[in-house]
Amino acid sequence: MKRLLPLAAIEVLVWALMLTVLLLISRVAYAINIGAGSLPDRIATQIVRTSVSVIIVVVWLLAWKKITDVHFWRAIARESTTS
């Protein structure tokens, strides 16, 4: 039970962050509108939307990596002190 609770907390945190990222992408990235008049404006809008979405997802992935690294090294430290 001692090891299950931190893992469950990480899972809940990751799901909450994923939902937040989805909300950010839907609210921020899709709100960007450079113009819809001409083809270059529409292409520029899609490029900017995709770039902003990628940046948001990369930040989420880096946060996820940091969380798992901290949890991993804590578990390793705990294991070495108890052995």
NORJORA-V675482 format. One record per helix or strand. SS is the DSSP state (~ for helix, > for strand). FROM is the first residue (numbers start at 1). LEN is the number of residues. If there is no record, write none. Layout:
BEGIN
ss->SS from->FROM len->LEN
ss->SS from->FROM len->LEN
END
This chain:
BEGIN
ss->~ from->2 len->26
ss->~ from->29 len->3
ss->~ from->39 len->44
END
